[in-house]
Amino acid sequence: MAIQTDCTDKEQVDVEEVVKELGGLDFCHNNAGICINAPAEEMTYEQWLKVININQY
């Protein structure tokens, strides 16, 4: 089951939809990330931080 979610918006991150659809939750694996398509030597510090910090939540 896949649910499109903006993981930077905590209001959208809700397992209740999964529980409702499947009748319970025994295991949950969440994987989120972003990619900025730029060579490392051309990436700005702000772009690098955005990629690294996306998974802090």
PDB file of N, H, CA, C and O in Angstrom:
ATOM      1  N   MET A   1       0.846  -1.168   0.000  1.00  0.00           N
ATOM      2  CA  MET A   1       0.000   0.000   0.000  1.00  0.00           C
ATOM      3  C   MET A   1       0.893   1.233   0.000  1.00  0.00           C
ATOM      4  O   MET A   1       1.796   1.340   0.830  1.00  0.00           O
ATOM      5  N   ALA A   2       0.660   2.139  -0.894  1.00  0.00           N
ATOM      6  H   ALA A   2      -0.073   2.052  -1.568  1.00  0.00           H
ATOM      7  CA  ALA A   2       1.421   3.385  -0.959  1.00  0.00           C
ATOM      8  C   ALA A   2       0.454   4.558  -0.862  1.00  0.00           C
ATOM      9  O   ALA A   2      -0.604   4.562  -1.490  1.00  0.00           O
ATOM     10  N   ILE A   3       0.827   5.527  -0.086  1.00  0.00           N
ATOM     11  H   ILE A   3       1.687   5.523   0.424  1.00  0.00           H
ATOM     12  CA  ILE A   3       0.010   6.722   0.081  1.00  0.00           C
ATOM     13  C   ILE A   3       0.908   7.922  -0.206  1.00  0.00           C
ATOM     14  O   ILE A   3       1.922   8.121   0.463  1.00  0.00           O
ATOM     15  N   GLN A   4       0.535   8.711  -1.193  1.00  0.00           N
ATOM     16  H   GLN A   4      -0.289   8.550  -1.737  1.00  0.00           H
ATOM     17  CA  GLN A   4       1.316   9.900  -1.506  1.00  0.00           C
ATOM     18  C   GLN A   4       1.174  10.906  -0.382  1.00  0.00           C
ATOM     19  O   GLN A   4       0.063  11.288  -0.014  1.00  0.00           O
ATOM     20  N   THR A   5       2.305  11.334   0.160  1.00  0.00           N
ATOM     21  H   THR A   5       3.207  11.024  -0.140  1.00  0.00           H
ATOM     22  CA  THR A   5       2.316  12.216   1.312  1.00  0.00           C
ATOM     23  C   THR A   5       3.483  13.188   1.211  1.00  0.00           C
ATOM     24  O   THR A   5       4.579  12.808   0.798  1.00  0.00           O
ATOM     25  N   ASP A   6       3.252  14.417   1.581  1.00  0.00           N
ATOM     26  H   ASP A   6       2.362  14.726   1.916  1.00  0.00           H
ATOM     27  CA  ASP A   6       4.342  15.383   1.720  1.00  0.00           C
ATOM     28  C   ASP A   6       4.877  15.211   3.132  1.00  0.00           C
ATOM     29  O   ASP A   6       4.267  15.683   4.091  1.00  0.00           O
ATOM     30  N   CYS A   7       6.015  14.537   3.262  1.00  0.00           N
ATOM     31  H   CYS A   7       6.511  14.154   2.482  1.00  0.00           H
ATOM     32  CA  CYS A   7       6.537  14.224   4.597  1.00  0.00           C
ATOM     33  C   CYS A   7       7.056  15.451   5.334  1.00  0.00           C
ATOM     34  O   CYS A   7       7.396  15.362   6.513  1.00  0.00           O
ATOM     35  N   THR A   8       7.121  16.591   4.659  1.00  0.00           N
ATOM     36  H   THR A   8       6.845  16.663   3.700  1.00  0.00           H
ATOM     37  CA  THR A   8       7.511  17.816   5.355  1.00  0.00           C
ATOM     38  C   THR A   8       6.312  18.492   6.015  1.00  0.00           C
ATOM     39  O   THR A   8       6.471  19.479   6.734  1.00  0.00           O
ATOM     40  N   ASP A   9       5.113  17.961   5.771  1.00  0.00           N
ATOM     41  H   ASP A   9       4.984  17.160   5.186  1.00  0.00           H
ATOM     42  CA  ASP A   9       3.881  18.496   6.368  1.00  0.00           C
ATOM     43  C   ASP A   9       3.359  17.472   7.362  1.00  0.00           C
ATOM     44  O   ASP A   9       2.748  16.480   6.966  1.00  0.00           O
ATOM     45  N   LYS A  10       3.594  17.702   8.652  1.00  0.00           N
ATOM     46  H   LYS A  10       4.091  18.508   8.974  1.00  0.00           H
ATOM     47  CA  LYS A  10       3.240  16.678   9.647  1.00  0.00           C
ATOM     48  C   LYS A  10       1.747  16.382   9.696  1.00  0.00           C
ATOM     49  O   LYS A  10       1.350  15.328  10.193  1.00  0.00           O
ATOM     50  N   GLU A  11       0.919  17.277   9.197  1.00  0.00           N
ATOM     51  H   GLU A  11       1.242  18.133   8.793  1.00  0.00           H
ATOM     52  CA  GLU A  11      -0.520  17.017   9.132  1.00  0.00           C
ATOM     53  C   GLU A  11      -0.840  15.896   8.135  1.00  0.00           C
ATOM     54  O   GLU A  11      -1.864  15.226   8.267  1.00  0.00           O
ATOM     55  N   GLN A  12       0.018  15.693   7.156  1.00  0.00           N
ATOM     56  H   GLN A  12       0.850  16.237   7.050  1.00  0.00           H
ATOM     57  CA  GLN A  12      -0.202  14.638   6.159  1.00  0.00           C
ATOM     58  C   GLN A  12       0.357  13.285   6.608  1.00  0.00           C
ATOM     59  O   GLN A  12      -0.006  12.253   6.043  1.00  0.00           O
ATOM     60  N   VAL A  13       1.213  13.279   7.592  1.00  0.00           N
ATOM     61  H   VAL A  13       1.508  14.118   8.050  1.00  0.00           H
ATOM     62  CA  VAL A  13       1.838  12.039   8.056  1.00  0.00           C
ATOM     63  C   VAL A  13       0.950  11.447   9.148  1.00  0.00           C
ATOM     64  O   VAL A  13       1.025  11.839  10.312  1.00  0.00           O
ATOM     65  N   ASP A  14       0.119  10.508   8.752  1.00  0.00           N
ATOM     66  H   ASP A  14       0.058  10.189   7.806  1.00  0.00           H
ATOM     67  CA  ASP A  14      -0.883   9.962   9.661  1.00  0.00           C
ATOM     68  C   ASP A  14      -1.121   8.499   9.307  1.00  0.00           C
ATOM     69  O   ASP A  14      -1.537   8.195   8.189  1.00  0.00           O
ATOM     70  N   VAL A  15      -0.865   7.602  10.233  1.00  0.00           N
ATOM     71  H   VAL A  15      -0.527   7.850  11.141  1.00  0.00           H
ATOM     72  CA  VAL A  15      -1.049   6.175   9.959  1.00  0.00           C
ATOM     73  C   VAL A  15      -2.500   5.734  10.076  1.00  0.00           C
ATOM     74  O   VAL A  15      -2.823   4.592   9.746  1.00  0.00           O
ATOM     75  N   GLU A  16      -3.373   6.607  10.533  1.00  0.00           N
ATOM     76  H   GLU A  16      -3.111   7.535  10.800  1.00  0.00           H
ATOM     77  CA  GLU A  16      -4.782   6.237  10.705  1.00  0.00           C
ATOM     78  C   GLU A  16      -5.411   5.745   9.403  1.00  0.00           C
ATOM     79  O   GLU A  16      -6.245   4.840   9.429  1.00  0.00           O
ATOM     80  N   GLU A  17      -5.028   6.323   8.268  1.00  0.00           N
ATOM     81  H   GLU A  17      -4.350   7.058   8.247  1.00  0.00           H
ATOM     82  CA  GLU A  17      -5.567   5.875   6.985  1.00  0.00           C
ATOM     83  C   GLU A  17      -5.173   4.428   6.705  1.00  0.00           C
ATOM     84  O   GLU A  17      -5.980   3.644   6.205  1.00  0.00           O
ATOM     85  N   VAL A  18      -3.947   4.084   7.026  1.00  0.00           N
ATOM     86  H   VAL A  18      -3.291   4.720   7.432  1.00  0.00           H
ATOM     87  CA  VAL A  18      -3.469   2.710   6.829  1.00  0.00           C
ATOM     88  C   VAL A  18      -4.204   1.757   7.765  1.00  0.00           C
ATOM     89  O   VAL A  18      -4.663   0.697   7.338  1.00  0.00           O
ATOM     90  N   VAL A  19      -4.319   2.124   9.029  1.00  0.00           N
ATOM     91  H   VAL A  19      -3.946   2.985   9.376  1.00  0.00           H
ATOM     92  CA  VAL A  19      -5.014   1.296  10.011  1.00  0.00           C
ATOM     93  C   VAL A  19      -6.461   1.078   9.587  1.00  0.00           C
ATOM     94  O   VAL A  19      -6.977  -0.036   9.675  1.00  0.00           O
ATOM     95  N   LYS A  20      -7.108   2.127   9.132  1.00  0.00           N
ATOM     96  H   LYS A  20      -6.689   3.032   9.061  1.00  0.00           H
ATOM     97  CA  LYS A  20      -8.499   2.027   8.695  1.00  0.00           C
ATOM     98  C   LYS A  20      -8.625   1.093   7.488  1.00  0.00           C
ATOM     99  O   LYS A  20      -9.530   0.260   7.432  1.00  0.00           O
ATOM    100  N   GLU A  21      -7.718   1.238   6.532  1.00  0.00           N
ATOM    101  H   GLU A  21      -6.984   1.915   6.578  1.00  0.00           H
ATOM    102  CA  GLU A  21      -7.770   0.425   5.301  1.00  0.00           C
ATOM    103  C   GLU A  21      -7.458  -1.047   5.568  1.00  0.00           C
ATOM    104  O   GLU A  21      -8.107  -1.931   5.008  1.00  0.00           O
ATOM    105  N   LEU A  22      -6.470  -1.310   6.419  1.00  0.00           N
ATOM    106  H   LEU A  22      -5.943  -0.592   6.874  1.00  0.00           H
ATOM    107  CA  LEU A  22      -6.000  -2.679   6.631  1.00  0.00           C
ATOM    108  C   LEU A  22      -6.519  -3.325   7.903  1.00  0.00           C
ATOM    109  O   LEU A  22      -6.324  -4.523   8.106  1.00  0.00           O
ATOM    110  N   GLY A  23      -7.171  -2.562   8.756  1.00  0.00           N
ATOM    111  H   GLY A  23      -7.330  -1.589   8.590  1.00  0.00           H
ATOM    112  CA  GLY A  23      -7.725  -3.137   9.978  1.00  0.00           C
ATOM    113  C   GLY A  23      -6.738  -3.240  11.116  1.00  0.00           C
ATOM    114  O   GLY A  23      -7.063  -3.826  12.148  1.00  0.00           O
ATOM    115  N   GLY A  24      -5.554  -2.699  10.972  1.00  0.00           N
ATOM    116  H   GLY A  24      -5.290  -2.223  10.133  1.00  0.00           H
ATOM    117  CA  GLY A  24      -4.547  -2.727  12.028  1.00  0.00           C
ATOM    118  C   GLY A  24      -3.183  -2.450  11.438  1.00  0.00           C
ATOM    119  O   GLY A  24      -3.032  -2.298  10.226  1.00  0.00           O
ATOM    120  N   LEU A  25      -2.201  -2.386  12.302  1.00  0.00           N
ATOM    121  H   LEU A  25      -2.324  -2.509  13.286  1.00  0.00           H
ATOM    122  CA  LEU A  25      -0.837  -2.110  11.862  1.00  0.00           C
ATOM    123  C   LEU A  25       0.110  -2.947  12.694  1.00  0.00           C
ATOM    124  O   LEU A  25       0.236  -2.741  13.901  1.00  0.00           O
ATOM    125  N   ASP A  26       0.782  -3.901  12.046  1.00  0.00           N
ATOM    126  H   ASP A  26       0.680  -4.068  11.065  1.00  0.00           H
ATOM    127  CA  ASP A  26       1.751  -4.747  12.732  1.00  0.00           C
ATOM    128  C   ASP A  26       3.175  -4.247  12.522  1.00  0.00           C
ATOM    129  O   ASP A  26       4.036  -4.427  13.383  1.00  0.00           O
ATOM    130  N   PHE A  27       3.414  -3.628  11.392  1.00  0.00           N
ATOM    131  H   PHE A  27       2.714  -3.482  10.693  1.00  0.00           H
ATOM    132  CA  PHE A  27       4.750  -3.166  11.051  1.00  0.00           C
ATOM    133  C   PHE A  27       4.623  -1.969  10.121  1.00  0.00           C
ATOM    134  O   PHE A  27       3.746  -1.942   9.258  1.00  0.00           O
ATOM    135  N   CYS A  28       5.477  -0.997  10.290  1.00  0.00           N
ATOM    136  H   CYS A  28       6.189  -1.019  10.992  1.00  0.00           H
ATOM    137  CA  CYS A  28       5.441   0.180   9.429  1.00  0.00           C
ATOM    138  C   CYS A  28       6.872   0.563   9.067  1.00  0.00           C
ATOM    139  O   CYS A  28       7.715   0.752   9.944  1.00  0.00           O
ATOM    140  N   HIS A  29       7.135   0.674   7.780  1.00  0.00           N
ATOM    141  H   HIS A  29       6.450   0.521   7.067  1.00  0.00           H
ATOM    142  CA  HIS A  29       8.443   1.130   7.302  1.00  0.00           C
ATOM    143  C   HIS A  29       8.213   2.386   6.488  1.00  0.00           C
ATOM    144  O   HIS A  29       7.572   2.347   5.438  1.00  0.00           O
ATOM    145  N   ASN A  30       8.729   3.482   6.964  1.00  0.00           N
ATOM    146  H   ASN A  30       9.250   3.514   7.817  1.00  0.00           H
ATOM    147  CA  ASN A  30       8.599   4.752   6.259  1.00  0.00           C
ATOM    148  C   ASN A  30       9.952   5.112   5.672  1.00  0.00           C
ATOM    149  O   ASN A  30      10.979   5.009   6.344  1.00  0.00           O
ATOM    150  N   ASN A  31       9.948   5.530   4.430  1.00  0.00           N
ATOM    151  H   ASN A  31       9.114   5.614   3.885  1.00  0.00           H
ATOM    152  CA  ASN A  31      11.172   5.932   3.776  1.00  0.00           C
ATOM    153  C   ASN A  31      10.881   7.174   2.953  1.00  0.00           C
ATOM    154  O   ASN A  31      10.035   7.153   2.060  1.00  0.00           O
ATOM    155  N   ALA A  32      11.574   8.235   3.251  1.00  0.00           N
ATOM    156  H   ALA A  32      12.261   8.252   3.977  1.00  0.00           H
ATOM    157  CA  ALA A  32      11.356   9.478   2.517  1.00  0.00           C
ATOM    158  C   ALA A  32      12.696  10.139   2.258  1.00  0.00           C
ATOM    159  O   ALA A  32      13.643   9.986   3.028  1.00  0.00           O
ATOM    160  N   GLY A  33      12.755  10.856   1.192  1.00  0.00           N
ATOM    161  H   GLY A  33      11.985  10.981   0.566  1.00  0.00           H
ATOM    162  CA  GLY A  33      13.976  11.580   0.882  1.00  0.00           C
ATOM    163  C   GLY A  33      13.773  12.436  -0.347  1.00  0.00           C
ATOM    164  O   GLY A  33      12.759  12.336  -1.036  1.00  0.00           O
ATOM    165  N   ILE A  34      14.731  13.258  -0.603  1.00  0.00           N
ATOM    166  H   ILE A  34      15.556  13.339  -0.043  1.00  0.00           H
ATOM    167  CA  ILE A  34      14.697  14.089  -1.798  1.00  0.00           C
ATOM    168  C   ILE A  34      16.054  14.011  -2.479  1.00  0.00           C
ATOM    169  O   ILE A  34      17.042  13.587  -1.880  1.00  0.00           O
ATOM    170  N   CYS A  35      16.087  14.418  -3.715  1.00  0.00           N
ATOM    171  H   CYS A  35      15.284  14.762  -4.202  1.00  0.00           H
ATOM    172  CA  CYS A  35      17.320  14.450  -4.484  1.00  0.00           C
ATOM    173  C   CYS A  35      17.376  15.767  -5.240  1.00  0.00           C
ATOM    174  O   CYS A  35      16.414  16.152  -5.905  1.00  0.00           O
ATOM    175  N   ILE A  36      18.480  16.437  -5.137  1.00  0.00           N
ATOM    176  H   ILE A  36      19.261  16.124  -4.597  1.00  0.00           H
ATOM    177  CA  ILE A  36      18.727  17.621  -5.956  1.00  0.00           C
ATOM    178  C   ILE A  36      19.768  17.200  -6.983  1.00  0.00           C
ATOM    179  O   ILE A  36      20.903  16.878  -6.634  1.00  0.00           O
ATOM    180  N   ASN A  37      19.383  17.205  -8.223  1.00  0.00           N
ATOM    181  H   ASN A  37      18.461  17.467  -8.507  1.00  0.00           H
ATOM    182  CA  ASN A  37      20.263  16.722  -9.289  1.00  0.00           C
ATOM    183  C   ASN A  37      21.312  17.761  -9.645  1.00  0.00           C
ATOM    184  O   ASN A  37      21.162  18.530 -10.595  1.00  0.00           O
ATOM    185  N   ALA A  38      22.366  17.761  -8.863  1.00  0.00           N
ATOM    186  H   ALA A  38      22.487  17.136  -8.092  1.00  0.00           H
ATOM    187  CA  ALA A  38      23.493  18.650  -9.109  1.00  0.00           C
ATOM    188  C   ALA A  38      24.762  17.920  -8.688  1.00  0.00           C
ATOM    189  O   ALA A  38      24.765  17.218  -7.677  1.00  0.00           O
ATOM    190  N   PRO A  39      25.826  18.077  -9.444  1.00  0.00           N
ATOM    191  CA  PRO A  39      27.096  17.488  -9.006  1.00  0.00           C
ATOM    192  C   PRO A  39      27.484  18.024  -7.630  1.00  0.00           C
ATOM    193  O   PRO A  39      27.244  19.194  -7.332  1.00  0.00           O
ATOM    194  N   ALA A  40      28.068  17.196  -6.810  1.00  0.00           N
ATOM    195  H   ALA A  40      28.263  16.246  -7.052  1.00  0.00           H
ATOM    196  CA  ALA A  40      28.404  17.591  -5.439  1.00  0.00           C
ATOM    197  C   ALA A  40      29.228  18.871  -5.401  1.00  0.00           C
ATOM    198  O   ALA A  40      29.031  19.714  -4.526  1.00  0.00           O
ATOM    199  N   GLU A  41      30.142  19.015  -6.339  1.00  0.00           N
ATOM    200  H   GLU A  41      30.302  18.330  -7.050  1.00  0.00           H
ATOM    201  CA  GLU A  41      30.998  20.199  -6.319  1.00  0.00           C
ATOM    202  C   GLU A  41      30.264  21.482  -6.749  1.00  0.00           C
ATOM    203  O   GLU A  41      30.784  22.584  -6.576  1.00  0.00           O
ATOM    204  N   GLU A  42      29.052  21.331  -7.310  1.00  0.00           N
ATOM    205  H   GLU A  42      28.629  20.436  -7.451  1.00  0.00           H
ATOM    206  CA  GLU A  42      28.260  22.490  -7.719  1.00  0.00           C
ATOM    207  C   GLU A  42      27.075  22.772  -6.793  1.00  0.00           C
ATOM    208  O   GLU A  42      26.430  23.815  -6.898  1.00  0.00           O
ATOM    209  N   MET A  43      26.798  21.836  -5.891  1.00  0.00           N
ATOM    210  H   MET A  43      27.322  20.989  -5.806  1.00  0.00           H
ATOM    211  CA  MET A  43      25.662  21.996  -4.989  1.00  0.00           C
ATOM    212  C   MET A  43      25.967  23.077  -3.965  1.00  0.00           C
ATOM    213  O   MET A  43      27.069  23.134  -3.420  1.00  0.00           O
ATOM    214  N   THR A  44      24.984  23.936  -3.707  1.00  0.00           N
ATOM    215  H   THR A  44      24.089  23.890  -4.150  1.00  0.00           H
ATOM    216  CA  THR A  44      25.167  24.956  -2.684  1.00  0.00           C
ATOM    217  C   THR A  44      25.023  24.327  -1.301  1.00  0.00           C
ATOM    218  O   THR A  44      24.472  23.236  -1.151  1.00  0.00           O
ATOM    219  N   TYR A  45      25.522  25.027  -0.314  1.00  0.00           N
ATOM    220  H   TYR A  45      25.969  25.913  -0.436  1.00  0.00           H
ATOM    221  CA  TYR A  45      25.395  24.550   1.060  1.00  0.00           C
ATOM    222  C   TYR A  45      23.926  24.426   1.458  1.00  0.00           C
ATOM    223  O   TYR A  45      23.546  23.479   2.146  1.00  0.00           O
ATOM    224  N   GLU A  46      23.103  25.381   1.027  1.00  0.00           N
ATOM    225  H   GLU A  46      23.412  26.150   0.468  1.00  0.00           H
ATOM    226  CA  GLU A  46      21.670  25.344   1.335  1.00  0.00           C
ATOM    227  C   GLU A  46      21.000  24.126   0.704  1.00  0.00           C
ATOM    228  O   GLU A  46      20.154  23.491   1.334  1.00  0.00           O
ATOM    229  N   GLN A  47      21.371  23.790  -0.544  1.00  0.00           N
ATOM    230  H   GLN A  47      22.058  24.305  -1.057  1.00  0.00           H
ATOM    231  CA  GLN A  47      20.813  22.603  -1.199  1.00  0.00           C
ATOM    232  C   GLN A  47      21.237  21.340  -0.455  1.00  0.00           C
ATOM    233  O   GLN A  47      20.422  20.441  -0.248  1.00  0.00           O
ATOM    234  N   TRP A  48      22.487  21.266  -0.058  1.00  0.00           N
ATOM    235  H   TRP A  48      23.149  21.997  -0.226  1.00  0.00           H
ATOM    236  CA  TRP A  48      22.995  20.093   0.658  1.00  0.00           C
ATOM    237  C   TRP A  48      22.250  19.925   1.974  1.00  0.00           C
ATOM    238  O   TRP A  48      21.843  18.817   2.325  1.00  0.00           O
ATOM    239  N   LEU A  49      22.068  21.042   2.714  1.00  0.00           N
ATOM    240  H   LEU A  49      22.398  21.941   2.428  1.00  0.00           H
ATOM    241  CA  LEU A  49      21.335  20.974   3.979  1.00  0.00           C
ATOM    242  C   LEU A  49      19.902  20.505   3.774  1.00  0.00           C
ATOM    243  O   LEU A  49      19.382  19.740   4.586  1.00  0.00           O
ATOM    244  N   LYS A  50      19.260  20.948   2.705  1.00  0.00           N
ATOM    245  H   LYS A  50      19.683  21.569   2.045  1.00  0.00           H
ATOM    246  CA  LYS A  50      17.886  20.536   2.431  1.00  0.00           C
ATOM    247  C   LYS A  50      17.811  19.017   2.256  1.00  0.00           C
ATOM    248  O   LYS A  50      16.904  18.377   2.788  1.00  0.00           O
ATOM    249  N   VAL A  51      18.753  18.443   1.520  1.00  0.00           N
ATOM    250  H   VAL A  51      19.490  18.963   1.088  1.00  0.00           H
ATOM    251  CA  VAL A  51      18.789  16.988   1.309  1.00  0.00           C
ATOM    252  C   VAL A  51      19.043  16.261   2.623  1.00  0.00           C
ATOM    253  O   VAL A  51      18.360  15.283   2.929  1.00  0.00           O
ATOM    254  N   ILE A  52      20.001  16.719   3.391  1.00  0.00           N
ATOM    255  H   ILE A  52      20.555  17.513   3.142  1.00  0.00           H
ATOM    256  CA  ILE A  52      20.365  16.060   4.647  1.00  0.00           C
ATOM    257  C   ILE A  52      19.271  16.191   5.701  1.00  0.00           C
ATOM    258  O   ILE A  52      18.972  15.229   6.408  1.00  0.00           O
ATOM    259  N   ASN A  53      18.677  17.366   5.808  1.00  0.00           N
ATOM    260  H   ASN A  53      18.919  18.147   5.233  1.00  0.00           H
ATOM    261  CA  ASN A  53      17.712  17.631   6.877  1.00  0.00           C
ATOM    262  C   ASN A  53      16.315  17.085   6.634  1.00  0.00           C
ATOM    263  O   ASN A  53      15.502  17.094   7.558  1.00  0.00           O
ATOM    264  N   ILE A  54      16.000  16.615   5.448  1.00  0.00           N
ATOM    265  H   ILE A  54      16.661  16.607   4.697  1.00  0.00           H
ATOM    266  CA  ILE A  54      14.639  16.156   5.145  1.00  0.00           C
ATOM    267  C   ILE A  54      14.225  14.982   6.034  1.00  0.00           C
ATOM    268  O   ILE A  54      13.033  14.797   6.276  1.00  0.00           O
ATOM    269  N   ASN A  55      15.155  14.203   6.515  1.00  0.00           N
ATOM    270  H   ASN A  55      16.124  14.354   6.318  1.00  0.00           H
ATOM    271  CA  ASN A  55      14.823  13.023   7.304  1.00  0.00           C
ATOM    272  C   ASN A  55      14.946  13.243   8.808  1.00  0.00           C
ATOM    273  O   ASN A  55      15.027  12.270   9.559  1.00  0.00           O
ATOM    274  N   GLN A  56      14.962  14.479   9.264  1.00  0.00           N
ATOM    275  H   GLN A  56      14.896  15.268   8.654  1.00  0.00           H
ATOM    276  CA  GLN A  56      15.049  14.740  10.692  1.00  0.00           C
ATOM    277  C   GLN A  56      13.729  14.550  11.411  1.00  0.00           C
ATOM    278  O   GLN A  56      13.714  14.487  12.641  1.00  0.00           O
ATOM    279  N   TYR A  57      12.641  14.457  10.708  1.00  0.00           N
ATOM    280  H   TYR A  57      12.652  14.508   9.709  1.00  0.00           H
ATOM    281  CA  TYR A  57      11.337  14.390  11.349  1.00  0.00           C
ATOM    282  C   TYR A  57      10.926  12.995  11.679  1.00  0.00           C
ATOM    283  O   TYR A  57       9.844  12.783  12.225  1.00  0.00           O
TER     284      TYR A  57
END
